[in-house]
Amino acid sequence: MDRRNNTHVSDFILMGLTESEEIQLVLCIIFLIIYLVSVLGNTGMILIIHLDIQLHTPMYFFLSHLSFLDLTYSTAITPKTLQNLLTSTKHISYISCFTQMYFFIFLGAVECFLLSLMAYDRYVAICNPLHYSVVMSKRLCYSLIFGSYFIGFTESIANVLCISRLDFCDSNVIHHFFCDISPILDLSCTDTRGVEIMIFIFAGSTLMVSLITISVSYLSILATVLKITSTSGKRKAFSTCASHLLGVTIFYGTTIFTYLKPRKSYTLGKDQVASVFYTIVIPMLNPLIYSLRNKEVKNALKRLMQKRQNFRQLK
């Protein structure tokens, strides 16, 4: 078989997390519950922000997009994972595999920028509150969101196009539960160093820009909060940032552990656990973090429930 035919494999085989049928059934039930909670939580967050006019602020505008990203993120990965856990057929077509990879890279990059935008929003709200409405104008918010999606789209297209042009001739078995970058590169029978360098530059640049923005924003916030004399003022300022800081720590911790390291140090067990966490678990955690720890969201939900009850009484 010549090299040209080797490049265009018809499909891949996703080996998943385990070969044990008992463990597969347990994982399927757990992942299904997590996915349902993720869908309900993120959809609920989007609806609450859309329906309650008091949440029509830049902070919740960004949060609604975070919920949308998490909803799409989990939907791009989890259903196929559940299918593979339930059935003996673990094939995924060539196009479907790279489509899944595209959304994985695209949504991950956009979420990095979105988390940095949320940090900048908190910086303006705490460090420059008198000019908050002027600085964080609707036009700027829409421009920042558009820029995040555009950069994510460009980065994802470039990565996927380069990886898809590699030759796959040794095997089509992916030792993972979704079409991740490292397991796909392992299947190539050609030199992947150029692609690896490009991916590292793209991913590293995205993470560094985002982390620098978040770090500078929170260092400025910390400096401002320390100047506040009242304990209640300090507590209120920190409480507005606590949920975001927790979300940032979880997301970047697992992402950096998995991707910002040489591919030769890729270990199947540890990296699969980390992948499960940020592809399946984190999309469920974000709406819980931002709702359970947020009084404004709780109050908005109470107002919506009260309006619904009043509407029923009028009928």
Contacts in CASP RR format, 6 or more apart in sequence:
PFRMAT RR
TARGET T0000
AUTHOR 0000-0000-0000
METHOD contacts of the structure
MODEL  1
MDRRNNTHVSDFILMGLTESEEIQLVLCIIFLIIYLVSVLGNTGMILIIH
LDIQLHTPMYFFLSHLSFLDLTYSTAITPKTLQNLLTSTKHISYISCFTQ
MYFFIFLGAVECFLLSLMAYDRYVAICNPLHYSVVMSKRLCYSLIFGSYF
IGFTESIANVLCISRLDFCDSNVIHHFFCDISPILDLSCTDTRGVEIMIF
IFAGSTLMVSLITISVSYLSILATVLKITSTSGKRKAFSTCASHLLGVTI
FYGTTIFTYLKPRKSYTLGKDQVASVFYTIVIPMLNPLIYSLRNKEVKNA
LKRLMQKRQNFRQLK
1 169 0 8 1.000
3 167 0 8 1.000
3 169 0 8 1.000
6 167 0 8 1.000
6 168 0 8 1.000
6 169 0 8 1.000
6 189 0 8 1.000
7 165 0 8 1.000
7 166 0 8 1.000
7 167 0 8 1.000
7 168 0 8 1.000
7 169 0 8 1.000
8 94 0 8 1.000
9 94 0 8 1.000
9 168 0 8 1.000
9 172 0 8 1.000
10 93 0 8 1.000
10 94 0 8 1.000
11 91 0 8 1.000
11 92 0 8 1.000
11 93 0 8 1.000
11 94 0 8 1.000
11 97 0 8 1.000
11 172 0 8 1.000
12 91 0 8 1.000
12 92 0 8 1.000
12 93 0 8 1.000
12 94 0 8 1.000
12 97 0 8 1.000
12 172 0 8 1.000
12 173 0 8 1.000
12 174 0 8 1.000
12 179 0 8 1.000
12 187 0 8 1.000
13 90 0 8 1.000
13 91 0 8 1.000
13 92 0 8 1.000
13 172 0 8 1.000
13 173 0 8 1.000
13 174 0 8 1.000
14 80 0 8 1.000
14 84 0 8 1.000
14 90 0 8 1.000
14 91 0 8 1.000
14 92 0 8 1.000
14 174 0 8 1.000
14 176 0 8 1.000
14 177 0 8 1.000
14 178 0 8 1.000
14 179 0 8 1.000
15 90 0 8 1.000
15 173 0 8 1.000
15 174 0 8 1.000
15 175 0 8 1.000
15 176 0 8 1.000
15 177 0 8 1.000
16 81 0 8 1.000
16 84 0 8 1.000
16 85 0 8 1.000
16 90 0 8 1.000
16 175 0 8 1.000
16 176 0 8 1.000
16 177 0 8 1.000
17 23 0 8 1.000
17 24 0 8 1.000
17 27 0 8 1.000
17 177 0 8 1.000
17 272 0 8 1.000
17 276 0 8 1.000
18 24 0 8 1.000
18 27 0 8 1.000
24 85 0 8 1.000
24 86 0 8 1.000
25 85 0 8 1.000
27 85 0 8 1.000
28 82 0 8 1.000
28 85 0 8 1.000
28 86 0 8 1.000
31 78 0 8 1.000
31 81 0 8 1.000
31 82 0 8 1.000
31 85 0 8 1.000
31 280 0 8 1.000
32 82 0 8 1.000
34 78 0 8 1.000
34 280 0 8 1.000
34 281 0 8 1.000
34 284 0 8 1.000
35 74 0 8 1.000
35 78 0 8 1.000
35 79 0 8 1.000
35 82 0 8 1.000
35 280 0 8 1.000
35 284 0 8 1.000
37 284 0 8 1.000
38 70 0 8 1.000
38 71 0 8 1.000
38 74 0 8 1.000
38 78 0 8 1.000
38 280 0 8 1.000
38 283 0 8 1.000
38 284 0 8 1.000
38 287 0 8 1.000
39 71 0 8 1.000
39 74 0 8 1.000
39 75 0 8 1.000
41 67 0 8 1.000
41 284 0 8 1.000
41 287 0 8 1.000
41 288 0 8 1.000
41 291 0 8 1.000
42 67 0 8 1.000
42 68 0 8 1.000
42 70 0 8 1.000
42 71 0 8 1.000
42 283 0 8 1.000
42 286 0 8 1.000
42 287 0 8 1.000
43 67 0 8 1.000
43 71 0 8 1.000
44 67 0 8 1.000
44 287 0 8 1.000
45 63 0 8 1.000
45 64 0 8 1.000
45 67 0 8 1.000
45 287 0 8 1.000
45 290 0 8 1.000
45 291 0 8 1.000
45 297 0 8 1.000
46 64 0 8 1.000
46 67 0 8 1.000
46 68 0 8 1.000
46 71 0 8 1.000
48 55 0 8 1.000
48 297 0 8 1.000
48 300 0 8 1.000
48 301 0 8 1.000
48 304 0 8 1.000
49 55 0 8 1.000
49 56 0 8 1.000
49 60 0 8 1.000
49 61 0 8 1.000
49 63 0 8 1.000
49 64 0 8 1.000
49 67 0 8 1.000
49 300 0 8 1.000
50 64 0 8 1.000
51 304 0 8 1.000
52 300 0 8 1.000
52 303 0 8 1.000
52 304 0 8 1.000
54 296 0 8 1.000
54 300 0 8 1.000
54 303 0 8 1.000
55 296 0 8 1.000
55 297 0 8 1.000
55 300 0 8 1.000
58 121 0 8 1.000
58 136 0 8 1.000
58 141 0 8 1.000
59 118 0 8 1.000
59 121 0 8 1.000
59 122 0 8 1.000
59 125 0 8 1.000
60 296 0 8 1.000
61 141 0 8 1.000
61 145 0 8 1.000
62 114 0 8 1.000
62 117 0 8 1.000
62 118 0 8 1.000
62 121 0 8 1.000
62 141 0 8 1.000
62 145 0 8 1.000
63 118 0 8 1.000
63 290 0 8 1.000
65 114 0 8 1.000
65 145 0 8 1.000
66 111 0 8 1.000
66 114 0 8 1.000
66 115 0 8 1.000
66 118 0 8 1.000
66 286 0 8 1.000
66 290 0 8 1.000
67 286 0 8 1.000
67 287 0 8 1.000
69 107 0 8 1.000
69 108 0 8 1.000
69 110 0 8 1.000
69 111 0 8 1.000
69 114 0 8 1.000
70 111 0 8 1.000
70 282 0 8 1.000
70 283 0 8 1.000
70 286 0 8 1.000
70 287 0 8 1.000
71 283 0 8 1.000
72 103 0 8 1.000
72 107 0 8 1.000
73 103 0 8 1.000
73 104 0 8 1.000
73 107 0 8 1.000
73 108 0 8 1.000
73 111 0 8 1.000
73 279 0 8 1.000
73 283 0 8 1.000
74 279 0 8 1.000
74 280 0 8 1.000
74 283 0 8 1.000
74 284 0 8 1.000
76 100 0 8 1.000
76 103 0 8 1.000
76 104 0 8 1.000
76 107 0 8 1.000
77 100 0 8 1.000
77 104 0 8 1.000
77 178 0 8 1.000
77 279 0 8 1.000
77 280 0 8 1.000
78 279 0 8 1.000
78 280 0 8 1.000
80 92 0 8 1.000
80 96 0 8 1.000
80 100 0 8 1.000
80 178 0 8 1.000
81 177 0 8 1.000
81 178 0 8 1.000
81 280 0 8 1.000
84 90 0 8 1.000
84 177 0 8 1.000
92 100 0 8 1.000
92 179 0 8 1.000
97 174 0 8 1.000
97 179 0 8 1.000
97 184 0 8 1.000
98 160 0 8 1.000
98 163 0 8 1.000
98 164 0 8 1.000
98 179 0 8 1.000
100 178 0 8 1.000
100 179 0 8 1.000
101 159 0 8 1.000
101 160 0 8 1.000
101 163 0 8 1.000
101 179 0 8 1.000
101 180 0 8 1.000
101 181 0 8 1.000
101 184 0 8 1.000
102 156 0 8 1.000
102 157 0 8 1.000
102 160 0 8 1.000
103 156 0 8 1.000
104 178 0 8 1.000
104 179 0 8 1.000
104 180 0 8 1.000
104 279 0 8 1.000
105 152 0 8 1.000
105 155 0 8 1.000
105 156 0 8 1.000
105 159 0 8 1.000
105 160 0 8 1.000
105 181 0 8 1.000
106 152 0 8 1.000
106 153 0 8 1.000
106 155 0 8 1.000
106 156 0 8 1.000
108 152 0 8 1.000
109 151 0 8 1.000
109 152 0 8 1.000
109 155 0 8 1.000
109 156 0 8 1.000
109 206 0 8 1.000
110 148 0 8 1.000
110 149 0 8 1.000
110 151 0 8 1.000
110 152 0 8 1.000
111 251 0 8 1.000
112 206 0 8 1.000
112 207 0 8 1.000
112 210 0 8 1.000
112 255 0 8 1.000
113 147 0 8 1.000
113 148 0 8 1.000
113 151 0 8 1.000
113 152 0 8 1.000
113 206 0 8 1.000
113 209 0 8 1.000
113 210 0 8 1.000
114 145 0 8 1.000
114 148 0 8 1.000
115 210 0 8 1.000
115 214 0 8 1.000
115 244 0 8 1.000
115 247 0 8 1.000
115 248 0 8 1.000
115 251 0 8 1.000
115 252 0 8 1.000
116 209 0 8 1.000
116 210 0 8 1.000
116 211 0 8 1.000
116 213 0 8 1.000
116 214 0 8 1.000
116 217 0 8 1.000
117 144 0 8 1.000
117 145 0 8 1.000
117 148 0 8 1.000
118 244 0 8 1.000
119 213 0 8 1.000
119 214 0 8 1.000
119 217 0 8 1.000
119 218 0 8 1.000
119 244 0 8 1.000
119 248 0 8 1.000
120 213 0 8 1.000
120 217 0 8 1.000
121 136 0 8 1.000
122 217 0 8 1.000
122 218 0 8 1.000
122 221 0 8 1.000
122 240 0 8 1.000
122 241 0 8 1.000
122 244 0 8 1.000
123 217 0 8 1.000
123 218 0 8 1.000
123 220 0 8 1.000
123 221 0 8 1.000
124 131 0 8 1.000
124 132 0 8 1.000
124 135 0 8 1.000
124 136 0 8 1.000
125 132 0 8 1.000
125 136 0 8 1.000
125 240 0 8 1.000
126 221 0 8 1.000
126 224 0 8 1.000
126 225 0 8 1.000
126 237 0 8 1.000
126 240 0 8 1.000
126 241 0 8 1.000
127 220 0 8 1.000
127 221 0 8 1.000
127 224 0 8 1.000
128 135 0 8 1.000
151 206 0 8 1.000
152 206 0 8 1.000
155 202 0 8 1.000
155 206 0 8 1.000
158 198 0 8 1.000
158 202 0 8 1.000
159 181 0 8 1.000
159 198 0 8 1.000
159 199 0 8 1.000
159 202 0 8 1.000
162 195 0 8 1.000
162 198 0 8 1.000
162 199 0 8 1.000
163 181 0 8 1.000
163 184 0 8 1.000
163 185 0 8 1.000
163 195 0 8 1.000
166 185 0 8 1.000
166 188 0 8 1.000
166 190 0 8 1.000
166 192 0 8 1.000
166 195 0 8 1.000
167 188 0 8 1.000
167 189 0 8 1.000
167 190 0 8 1.000
168 187 0 8 1.000
168 188 0 8 1.000
168 189 0 8 1.000
169 189 0 8 1.000
170 187 0 8 1.000
170 189 0 8 1.000
171 187 0 8 1.000
172 187 0 8 1.000
173 187 0 8 1.000
174 180 0 8 1.000
174 183 0 8 1.000
174 184 0 8 1.000
174 187 0 8 1.000
175 183 0 8 1.000
175 186 0 8 1.000
175 268 0 8 1.000
176 183 0 8 1.000
176 268 0 8 1.000
176 272 0 8 1.000
176 275 0 8 1.000
177 272 0 8 1.000
177 275 0 8 1.000
177 276 0 8 1.000
178 275 0 8 1.000
178 279 0 8 1.000
180 275 0 8 1.000
181 199 0 8 1.000
181 259 0 8 1.000
182 263 0 8 1.000
182 266 0 8 1.000
182 271 0 8 1.000
185 192 0 8 1.000
185 195 0 8 1.000
185 196 0 8 1.000
185 263 0 8 1.000
186 263 0 8 1.000
186 266 0 8 1.000
196 263 0 8 1.000
200 260 0 8 1.000
203 259 0 8 1.000
203 260 0 8 1.000
204 260 0 8 1.000
207 252 0 8 1.000
207 255 0 8 1.000
207 256 0 8 1.000
207 260 0 8 1.000
211 252 0 8 1.000
214 248 0 8 1.000
218 241 0 8 1.000
218 245 0 8 1.000
221 237 0 8 1.000
221 241 0 8 1.000
224 237 0 8 1.000
225 234 0 8 1.000
225 237 0 8 1.000
225 238 0 8 1.000
226 234 0 8 1.000
228 234 0 8 1.000
228 237 0 8 1.000
242 293 0 8 1.000
243 289 0 8 1.000
243 290 0 8 1.000
243 293 0 8 1.000
243 294 0 8 1.000
244 290 0 8 1.000
246 289 0 8 1.000
246 293 0 8 1.000
247 282 0 8 1.000
247 285 0 8 1.000
247 286 0 8 1.000
247 289 0 8 1.000
250 277 0 8 1.000
250 278 0 8 1.000
250 282 0 8 1.000
250 285 0 8 1.000
251 278 0 8 1.000
251 282 0 8 1.000
254 274 0 8 1.000
254 277 0 8 1.000
254 278 0 8 1.000
254 282 0 8 1.000
255 278 0 8 1.000
257 274 0 8 1.000
258 271 0 8 1.000
258 274 0 8 1.000
258 275 0 8 1.000
258 278 0 8 1.000
290 297 0 8 1.000
291 297 0 8 1.000
291 298 0 8 1.000
291 301 0 8 1.000
END
